[in-house]
Each structure stands twice: as C-alpha cells, then as structure tokens.
Amino acid sequence: MSAPDLKLFAAFHKPFPQPEAEYVISLHGGKSLSNEILGMQGDDTGHHISHLNATYSELTILYWIWKNGNRDDLKYWGLVHYRRYFCLDKGAGVFTRKKIYNYCQSAVQLNEVVTHKLYDQLYQSLESNDVILPRKMNNYK
C-alpha cells in the first residue's frame, strides 16, 4: 500500500499492543499528566491541552489532531480508542460476539482485525458517507 489517504489516530493511555497497519497513528493521550512511557507520540507537543486530559479524556487527542495532526494530505481521517477499532462487516469471520471483548489482547490478534482489507472497506464506506459510526451490538449472548 502506498501512502494512505486515510489515517486512524488511535488514543492510548496505557501500554497495550499497537497495530502494525501503516494507516494507524498511535497517540498517548494525557501524556503531560502520565508517568507511563508508551513509546509513541504524545498529545503534549505543539499546540495542546494534554494537561486537561483528566477532564476531557480523548478530546485532548482530538484537539491535538486538529492543531498538529498533519491532515492536509489526507482525504479521510478518524479517531479510535486503543481497544476499539473498526471491524469488518459481519461474515468476515474474525470473531464471534462472545469473543469480541477478549479478542485483541495481543499484537497478532489485533493485526488480524486492523488489516488492508479493513482499510479498503473504511475507504469505500467514506466515499459515499460523511462519517462512520458504530452500530449497536449485543455482545453478551
């Protein structure tokens, strides 16, 4: 895949596997308040409100993306949580409802979800929609 036109900024606040996908940029939210060293870009550089993360949570990352995220070359971009990535449509066979919350506990499993196929599906969806939102799903059956 060449330089992607779509980037997902992933909000982290503690150690957790990071996807290897080129289109995901991991960001440490509330880095100015944290003693954690996550080895990724923090929301405490450039024009930022990292010090307000205890009150605003992922919004400090959204603010950082707005002010510093280099989105000019991107056609699409989005914000995801470090454990809540988009998933392929039903039938992709990655996991069942029962496994969804316990699935992405390792980098290998995460990379089975965050794939080039997912990138293509997100891109195609955004070609005909302004925004992608989660669909309600009962995960306890």
C-alpha positions in Angstrom: 0.0 0.0 0.0 1.4 3.4 -0.9 0.9 6.5 1.3 -2.6 6.1 2.6 -5.3 8.7 2.1 -7.0 7.6 5.3 -5.4 7.6 8.7 -6.9 6.4 12.0 -5.4 8.2 15.1 -5.6 5.7 18.0 -5.9 7.1 21.5 -3.8 5.3 24.1 -3.3 6.0 27.8 -1.6 2.8 29.0 0.5 0.0 27.5 -1.4 -2.1 25.0 -0.5 -3.8 21.7 -0.4 -1.4 18.7 -1.4 -2.4 15.3 1.3 -2.6 12.6 -1.0 -1.1 10.0 0.5 1.9 8.2 -2.7 3.8 8.4 -2.9 3.8 12.2 -1.1 6.5 14.2 -0.8 5.8 17.9 -1.1 8.8 20.3 -0.5 8.9 24.0 -3.4 10.9 25.5 -2.8 12.9 28.6 1.0 12.4 28.3 1.7 15.5 30.3 -0.1 14.0 33.3 1.2 10.5 32.9 4.2 8.6 34.3 3.7 5.9 31.6 6.3 5.7 28.8 4.4 4.3 25.9 7.0 5.0 23.2 4.6 6.9 20.9 3.8 10.5 20.0 2.0 12.3 22.9 -0.7 14.9 22.9 1.7 17.2 24.8 3.6 18.7 21.8 2.8 21.7 19.6 -0.4 23.4 20.4 -2.1 21.1 23.0 -4.4 20.7 26.0 -2.8 17.5 27.3 -2.9 18.8 30.9 -6.8 18.7 30.7 -6.9 15.0 29.8 -8.3 14.1 33.3 -11.4 16.1 32.5 -11.6 15.8 28.7 -10.2 12.3 28.0 -9.8 11.5 24.3 -10.9 15.1 23.4 -7.3 16.2 24.3 -6.1 13.9 21.4 -8.8 15.2 19.1 -7.7 18.7 19.9 -4.0 17.7 19.2 -5.1 16.2 15.9 -6.9 19.4 14.9 -3.9 21.6 15.8 -0.9 19.3 14.9 -2.1 16.3 13.1 -0.8 17.0 9.5 -4.1 16.1 7.9 -3.6 18.3 4.8 -2.5 15.3 2.6 -5.3 13.1 3.9 -8.7 12.6 2.2 -10.1 11.0 5.4 -9.1 10.6 9.0 -10.6 9.4 12.2 -10.1 8.8 15.9 -10.3 5.4 17.5 -9.7 4.0 21.0 -6.7 1.7 21.6 -9.1 -1.2 22.2 -12.0 -0.2 19.9 -11.1 -0.3 16.3 -13.5 -0.7 13.4 -14.3 -4.2 12.4 -15.1 -5.7 9.0 -18.7 -6.4 8.2 -20.4 -9.5 9.6 -19.3 -12.6 7.8 -15.6 -11.6 7.8 -15.2 -14.4 10.3 -12.7 -12.7 12.5 -14.5 -13.3 15.8 -17.9 -14.1 17.2 -19.9 -11.8 19.5 -18.8 -13.8 22.6 -15.1 -13.2 21.8 -15.3 -9.5 20.8 -14.2 -8.1 24.2 -11.5 -10.6 24.8 -10.1 -10.9 21.3 -7.5 -8.2 20.7 -5.2 -8.9 23.7 -2.1 -9.5 21.6 -0.5 -7.8 18.6 -1.0 -10.9 16.5 -4.8 -10.8 17.2 -5.0 -7.1 16.7 -3.3 -7.3 13.3 -5.9 -9.9 12.3 -8.5 -7.1 12.7 -6.6 -4.0 11.6 -5.8 -5.0 8.1 -5.5 -3.7 4.5 -9.0 -5.2 3.9 -10.4 -3.1 6.7 -8.6 0.0 5.3 -10.2 -0.7 1.9 -13.7 -1.2 3.5 -13.4 2.0 5.5 -12.2 4.0 2.5 -15.1 2.7 0.3 -17.6 3.5 3.0 -16.3 7.0 3.3 -16.6 7.5 -0.5 -20.4 7.5 -0.1 -20.8 8.6 3.6 -19.6 11.7 5.6 -19.0 9.8 8.8 -18.7 6.2 10.1 -20.3 5.5 13.5 -20.6 2.3 15.5 -23.6 0.0 15.2 -25.3 -1.2 18.3 -24.4 -4.8 19.0 -25.3 -7.0 21.9 -22.0 -8.6 23.0 -23.3 -10.7 25.9 -25.1 -13.5 24.1 
